[in-house]
Amino acid sequence: MKNEGGRVSFLAKTPKPPYFAVIFSSIRTEGDNGYGDMATRMVELASEQPGFLGVESARESMGVTVSYWQDLESIQAWKKNVEHCEARQLGREQWYSEFKVRISRVEREYGV
């Protein structure tokens, strides 16, 4: 993605607040075990959901993925998506030794 200055940006282009953020922090288990393909699919699938605004993700020893949503109802619908439910189950069983999900309301944003 290119921002207004023509530079490549990996930051989600979000609307004027308020909106919501789902923050997923995780510690992975060893090996890929299909994780990479599923992570790609979940971003594709989430982007098709009503109310989805964008996603940002980074991984080193700990991973953090933040998805942005228009409202709490959109987040709830995403949580109930069948493919997403299957991915969450695999995450619990295979991919994560530890994880936490936090949901917050974004009140302000600023940056360059």
Stockholm file with secondary structure:
# STOCKHOLM 1.0

chainA/1-112         MKNEGGRVSFLAKTPKPPYFAVIFSSIRTEGDNGYGDMATRMVELASEQPGFLGVESARESMGVTVSYWQDLESIQAWKKNVEHCEARQLGREQWYSEFKVRISRVEREYGV
#=GR chainA/1-112 SS CBCTTSCBCCSCCCCSSCEEEEEEEEEECSSCTTHHHHHHHHHHHHHTSTTEEEEEEEESSSEEEEEEESSHHHHHHHHHCHHHHHHHHHIIIIIEEEEEEEEEEECCCCCC
#=GC SS_cons         CBCTTSCBCCSCCCCSSCEEEEEEEEEECSSCTTHHHHHHHHHHHHHTSTTEEEEEEEESSSEEEEEEESSHHHHHHHHHCHHHHHHHHHIIIIIEEEEEEEEEEECCCCCC
//
